[in-house]
């Protein structure tokens, strides 16, 4: 038994070693490691966790002192939080678990822990559909049609649960009995916008609601670009239905390129944004002239990615 477990009260040890045994102990340790205020960045911690293991990471962050009151308090706090989250129906998955989404695992921004409701599919073949929150009826129709075309090709529709394009894509996927994944920019104890609580429940019942943030995190401006990076890495392509010059959607477009994922933009995005024009002109994005063409391009990107994954497996 390691030095962390030696310091737990007997009743706490029994609770932690219950139904989930070592898995819960590992999750608690990872949570403590990710919370620690330290110059080591989160990606560096995740890399060390995967390469050297959780105990090595904790020693790097906290030192090797046998008795560490700070560490003991953080372990107890993490345990109480984990128990509370589970009582609310939230699941927690670590990057060390074989069920962790395969495509996301390979990204530099892969979170050490994922919080979720619904069904995790490790080999999910997802395509992100993103765009403006304040979208015109025509744009919403385009988003819905694109989601339906993706579902008809056996692809999962990922989006961010936001108003506008996101909601249209999620709803269309549900209506056609497809799988859809909501990647949230808040913790699971919150829903943004609050009016999408019912939609979120429908997604969780048949697909997946996912967050990289601890459940009590209420959101912040910095969180949404981080969410977009995770959404990009989770899937195999991103389709941008609509955007403005300084739209937050451009963060996901940039992330898709950085993750070597397919980037597909509508004619509106190419026509009305300089970054869309640049990406298309430089071969970094494909321009789709219809929902059907967008879905075909996404399927093509997904097949290329899967072939490359098998080649280097």
N, C-alpha and C positions, 0 to 999 in steps of 0.2 A: 504494500500500500504506500502511495507516495506521500510527500510531506503535506499536501493539501488535505487529503483525506484523514490524516492523523489528527488534524485539528478540529474536525467536525464533532458535534455532539452525537452520542450514540443514536438518538432518535432521528437525527438528520441523516446519518449514514444509512439507516434502514430505509428512509423515504427515498433517498437518491439511488439506492441500489435496488429499488423495487422492480416494477415491470420492465423498465427499459435498461436497467443495469448500467453497464459501462457506457452505453450510448449517452445517457443523460449526464454522466460524469464528464464525458468529453465535451458535450455541448456547453455545460457550465464553465468548464475551463476556457473554451473558445470565447464565450461571452465575456469572461473576465479579461482575457487577453485583448479583445477588440476594444474594450472600454478604457483600458489603461492609457493615461496621458503620457505619451512618450514620443520622441522624435521619429521613431520608426513609422513609416506610412502604413496605411491599411493594406495596399497591394503588397508591400514588403512583408507585412505580417502574414498575409495569406500565403505568399510564396514560401516563407519559412515554415509555416504550419504544414504545408504539403510536403516539403522536402525534408524537414528535420523533425517534425512532430510537435505536438502541443506542449509537452513538458520542456523541450528545448526553448520554444517560444516564450513560455512563462518565465524561465530562468533568465532569458535575455531581457525581458521587460521588468521583472521584479528582483532579479539577483538570486543568489543561491543561499541566502540566510535561511536556516532551518525554521525559525519562528518569525513570521512576518505578520503583524497585526493587520496591516492594510490588506494583504492578500486574503487573510481569513475573513475579514469583513466583506470584501468583494465577492468571495465565493458564496457566502451566506446570502448576500443581496441577489446574486445571479440565480441562486436556487429558488428563492422566494418569487422572483420575477417569472422564472420558467414555470413554476407550479401555477401561478396566477394566470399566465397566458394560456396554459393548457386548459384551465378551468373555463376559460372563455371560448374554447373550441379552436384555438390557434395552434397550428403545428409548426415545429422548428426543425430545419434540416441543415446539416453541416456539409461543407464542401468535401469532407472526408468520406461522406456517405456515397455508396454506389448509386443511390437514387437521385443524386444531385444532377440537374439538367446538363447533359453532356456538352452541348455547344457553349453554354454559358461558362462552364468550368474552365475552358481554355482561354478565356478573355482575361486581360490584365485587371479589369474592374470587377471580376467575379467576387461577390460578397462571401465572407467566411460562413455566414449564416443566412438562410432564407426563412421567412415567416410566411405561412400560406394557409389557405382554406381550399378544399377541393382535392383534385387528383393530380399528383406529380407524374409526369410521363418523361422519364429520363432521356428518351430519344425523340422527343417531340419535334415534329417538322413544322415549325411555325413561321409565319410571315407577318411582320408588323404593318398595320395600316394606320397612318397618322395624318394629322392635318389641323386645320383651324378650328378653334372652339366656336367662333362666331361665323358659321358657314352658311352659305345660301342654300335654299332648297335643292338647287341643281347639284351642288357639291355633296350634299348629304345623300342624294340619290346615287351619285357616283361612288361614294364610300360604301353604301349598302350593296350596290351591284358588284363592286370589287370583292367584298367579303363573301358574297354568295358564289362568285366565280372561284375563289380560293377553296371554299368548302367543297364545291363540286369536283375539285381536283385532289381531294383528300388532304388538304393542308389546314393547319390550325391558324386561326386569326388571333393575333396578339395586338393589343392596343392599351391605352393608358387610363380608361374609365372616365376621361374628361368629357365635357359637353362637346357637342358638335360632331366632328368626324369620328372621334373615338366611340362615342355612344352609338352612332349609326352603324359602325362596323360590328361592334359587339352584338347589337340587336339583330342585325341581319344574319350573323352567324348562328345565333340562337334560334331564329325563326326557321332556318334551313337545317336545324338539328346537327349543326357542326360544333366542333370544339373551339372555344375561345378562351384566351388567357388575358386577364387584366393585370397589368404591372403597375402598382400604385406608387405614388410619390409621397405617401404618408404611411404611418404604421397602420396595422389592421384594426386598431381600436377606433379609427377615424375613417370616414368616407368623404372624398372630395370629387365633385360637389356632393353635399348631403342629400340632394334630391335623387342621387343615383344609388341609394341604399337598396332599393328593390332590385335594380339591375345587377348590382353586385351580388346579391343573394342568388339570383338566377344563374349567374356565371359560376359561382362557387358550387352550385348543385350539379352542374353538368361539365364544368371545365376546371379552371384554376384562377384563384385570386392570389397574387404574389406580391411580397414587399421585401426589400432589402433592409428596411428600417425597423427598429424595435417597435413593437405594437403601440406603445404610448406616444410615439413621435407624431405630433400634430401637423407637421409640414413646415417648409421654409422655402424661400426662393431658390436656394442652392440645390434643393433636393430633386427638382424636376430634371435638370440636365443629368444628374446621377442616375435617376430612374430611366432616362432615355438610353443611357449607355448600357444598362442592364437589359432593357427591352431589345435593343439592337443585337446584343450578344446572344440573347436567348434564342432569337430566330435566325433564319438563313437569308432573309432579305427584308428590306424596308420599302414600302410603297408610300410616297408622300402625295396625298390627294390634293392638298391645297396648302399654301403658305404665303406669308408676306416677307418682305426683305429682312426684317429683324424678328421674324417669328421664332419661337422656341423650337419649332420643328426642325430648324436647321441644325440644332445640336444632335438630333438623332441621325440626320443625313450625314453629318460629319463622322459620327460614331460608326455608322454602317461602313463607310469607306475605311476607317481605321481598323475595323474588325474583319476586313476583306469579305464583307457580306455584299449581296447584290443591292444596288440602290436604283429604285425606279421612281421617276417623277412624272407628274401629269404635264400636259401642255401648258396649263396655267402657271405652274411653278417655273417651267422653263421660260415662259414668256414674261413673267412679272417679277422675277428675282434675279439679281446678278449672280448669286451663288448657284442657282439652278442652271443658268446659262453656262457658267464656267464648268460645272460638273459634266454637263452634257457635251460641251465642246471638247473637253479633255478626255472623254471616254470613261469618266468615273460614274456616270449615271446613264441609264437608258430612259428614253422618253416613251411613255405609253399613251396611245391615242384613244384607248377605250378600256373599260374594265376587263374585258376578255384578254386584251393584249397584255395588260398589267399582270393578270394571273398567269398567263403563259410564260411571261418573262420570269416571274417569281418561281414558278415550277422549274424552269430551266436553271436558275441560280441554285435552287435547292438540290437538284440532281447533280450539278457540277460539284457542289460542296460535299455531298455525300460520297461521290466517287473519289474526291481528294482525301476525304477522311479515311476511307477504306484503304487507299493506296499507301498512306503513311501510318496505318494502324500497326 
